[in-house]
Amino acid sequence: MGTIERFGVSMEADLLSRFDSMIEARGYKSRSEAIRDLIRQELVKEEWQDPNAEVVGTITVVYDHHHYELAEALIDIQHKFHEAIICSTHVHLDEHNCLEVVIAKGNSAVLKSIADALISTRGVKHGQLITTTTGRTLT
């Protein structure tokens, strides 16, 4: 950790009251830690804008495993991008629906391509890319 810098922030009382309620509900010990996390969140979003930035993400898809050849198509996509995929987990939600979570690391452009390919596969009911960072650029 580097040198700590202190600075002041001015805002409307209503906004500050809502912020205080939110951070208390989330268990923050101080406004400073909550503000640091908000800044880190924005820096991670910015990091993902660089197509060459090395990032980490999870791709979650929900699908009916009875849909013709869907499971095989999802596996084929994962094999195509095997260099970036760290692991995947398959969960049976009920007798028809499955949840697949794929953890991937690589350039943001590649991870977005993997997510687009998986989520847009015919038969996928829902999918989402959750973006995060390797942590190397954050303190």
Secondary structure, DSSP 8 states (H G I E B T S, - for coil): ------------HHHHHHHHHHHHHHT-S-HHHHHHHHHHHHHHHHHHHSTT-EEEEEEEEEEETTSTTHHHHHHHHHHHTTTTEEEEEEEE-SSSEEEEEEEEEEEHHHHHHHHHHHHTSTTEEEEEEEEEE-STT--
